[in-house]
Amino acid sequence: MAEWGAYFRNEDEELEQEEGDEGGVDYKNTGRDSLVFLVDASKEMFIKGEDGEPSNFDMTMQCIRSVYMSKIISSDRDLVALVFYGTEKSKNPRESFKHVYIYHDLDSPGARRVHDLDNLRGDKGAQLAAQEMGSGQTSLGDALWCCSNLYSDIKLRLSHKRLMIFTSRDSPHNDDSNRDRTARTKATDLKETGVIIDLMHLKKPDGFDVGLFFCDIVSPPEDDSELGLQLEPCGKLEDLQKRVRAKDMKKRAQSRLTFSLGNGVKVAVGVYVLARTATKPPAVQLYRDTNEPVRTKTRLFHTQTGSLLLPSDTKRAQVYGQKQIVMEKDEVDEIKKFDDPGLVLIGFKPMSKLKTHHHIRPAVFIYPEEEQISGSSCVFVALLHRCSERNVFALCRYIPRRNTPPRFVALVPQKEELDQSQAQVKPPGFHAIFLPYADDIRTLDVHEGPTATSEQIDKMTEIVHKLRFKYRCDAFENPVLQQHFRNLEALALDLMQPEDIEDFTMPKVEMMDGRVGLLAKEFKELVYPADYNPEGKPVAKRKLAESGGGAEKKPKVEVSEEELRAHVEKGTLGKLTVPVLKEACKLFGVRTTGTKKQELIDHITACIAK
């Protein structure tokens, strides 16, 4: 039998599971994610920019390399491939497609593939790639057909299939209607099989017009939060990496729930985690001989007969009033169940009622799910706009999953925000702020210590103003995590030693001293006595006895010989403290300088035995 406490998770365990464990995430499909990079290898891609800027081909290789590295560290089970089109040489199964070069098949990333990309970067790599690649004719339809064969040859189950096209030519076939029609037809076939086609167009001298050809090739936005095809081309590596990272990041809902608005009106919403605490990935146990992952299985056996126990053979028990209450698993689940998972609207409150000290855990993001219930987006948008206009939040009861206690949340509205390039910065939706119960708010007894004088306050105010700077949370990386990822990178790429990291959390002492100047010395003179030495060790103060002027001493605890004999007979001599054992040894005339506790017990036992 097992105690109920093992089956009732507290709030900390629930939060830890929601942040770190993805086992409860409701994915539309299960399987591996796949990503194919289709790169234009024409001569235009190898032209360097002004002032020695890298070519579009070199910038593309750097971007793909960064994706490879992130896949190796974070999701090494994902499948990636690299295909060039418009090449002089052809490399594909049975040489079926001319001027299409499969550089990497659809497989998991590794160190060898990263080294292959390094060989294509720089002047020598670009020169070698230009000689072997950038001289052939272009047929995007054949390249898409080849990518389709990569997906069909994979025997594994794929959950997310994406194809990214990198090019600097807005008309790859030079207005050849037959090849344009073939490419559009094959792109439609790919999109019908679930492949998402994205365009990562690069800057060209006379501008890139997506309306000439590629507007019919790319896939429509996956949801209302995406803007679809970007009109502005990428001219910098940072912009290209940001755009690729935004497309490659899967928008997966932690759960999908029903939002009850009252009077039978229900909409479907998805719960998303926008920010999660970065932690080290869990360790993987490997078999010593084959270096394969170890799979563990848990079995329950009877303690007396050794027979295998089925789940129906186990019971749950709880001791209450010196009596063991036994219940079935279904009964325990019924006790833990409060209601079905979902959101229930209770009412509305002004935003002024929501205080900063109400924050007890990270918030989640609520977004409509049109596929679950038709019309959810329309009702959700209307509620979002009205809450924003009236500056109120929606008070709701929230049950994330079955057999979990309910929480009260405040749905704070957030409107959509776009940057200068019309890329989404903040999505529209509600932030679900978890509200505390009455027992979660404690009243603390604040101890009032010595108060500072006005001169001390003014001097410290000057020091604070001198040391003030514009704080940005993304400017300080966790040095422990960064070192861990560098070690993984060195291990994956077979490097001799990991790359050094800079710890941005360490204070810049020289700069701080230069800003503060003599203010620190002046503040010390105002606060501390003249003979104060901050580097000196503090002197331990002895407490004076209440009566008399001497120091207070702890009374000695003496044990009689009869009590020691009783302890020896019961075997409880080890429960006595070392000072008591030393006093007992003095009773028998045994020296106790530098003697361990077990030696004291042996001496006393030998003396009692005599």
Number of C-alpha atoms within 10 A of each C-alpha: 11 12 14 16 11 8 13 16 14 11 12 10 11 13 14 11 13 17 16 14 11 11 10 12 15 15 16 9 10 11 13 15 18 22 21 22 20 25 23 28 31 25 16 16 25 19 16 14 14 8 6 7 12 19 20 28 29 24 23 24 19 20 19 19 19 15 18 24 20 16 18 21 15 11 15 16 15 20 21 23 22 20 24 24 30 25 25 20 16 20 17 18 12 6 11 12 18 20 26 32 26 20 15 16 16 21 16 17 24 15 17 12 19 19 12 14 18 15 16 19 22 16 13 11 16 21 15 14 18 20 14 15 24 25 16 19 17 23 20 25 20 20 26 25 17 21 23 18 13 18 20 10 9 12 7 10 11 16 14 19 19 20 25 21 22 22 26 25 22 18 17 21 17 11 11 10 10 9 18 20 13 17 24 20 15 19 23 17 15 23 18 10 11 12 20 21 19 23 22 20 26 23 18 19 7 6 13 19 16 20 11 12 19 22 15 15 21 21 21 16 13 11 11 12 14 14 13 16 17 16 14 15 20 20 16 14 16 12 13 21 20 13 15 18 15 12 15 17 8 10 14 14 19 21 17 23 23 20 24 18 17 10 6 7 9 17 23 24 26 21 23 19 17 11 11 12 9 10 10 11 12 7 6 10 12 12 11 9 6 7 9 11 11 11 9 7 5 4 9 13 11 11 8 6 7 9 10 12 12 10 10 8 11 15 15 20 19 16 11 8 7 7 9 12 11 17 15 14 16 10 12 18 15 12 10 15 16 14 14 16 22 21 25 19 17 13 11 14 15 12 15 9 9 16 9 7 9 14 13 13 13 16 20 20 24 25 22 27 22 18 11 15 14 12 15 20 19 13 15 21 16 10 16 21 16 13 22 14 9 11 14 20 27 23 21 23 20 23 21 21 17 14 19 21 18 18 15 19 23 25 25 22 23 17 13 11 12 11 9 6 9 12 14 15 10 13 16 21 22 25 23 23 22 21 19 16 10 7 6 10 11 7 6 6 6 6 6 6 6 6 8 9 10 9 12 16 13 12 16 16 11 14 19 12 11 15 12 8 8 4 8 7 6 7 9 12 13 14 15 13 14 17 17 14 19 18 17 15 20 16 14 17 18 12 12 8 11 17 13 10 11 10 14 12 11 9 9 9 9 8 10 13 13 10 14 16 12 11 16 15 10 13 18 15 13 14 13 11 9 9 6 11 10 9 6 7 7 8 6 6 6 10 10 12 11 9 8 8 8 11 12 13 10 6 6 9 11 13 14 9 14 10 11 19 17 12 16 18 12 9 11 11 21 14 9 14 11 16 14 14 25 21 17 23 18 13 14 13 10 15 12 18 7 6 11 11 17 13 11 21 20 12 19 24 18 11 14 15 9 5
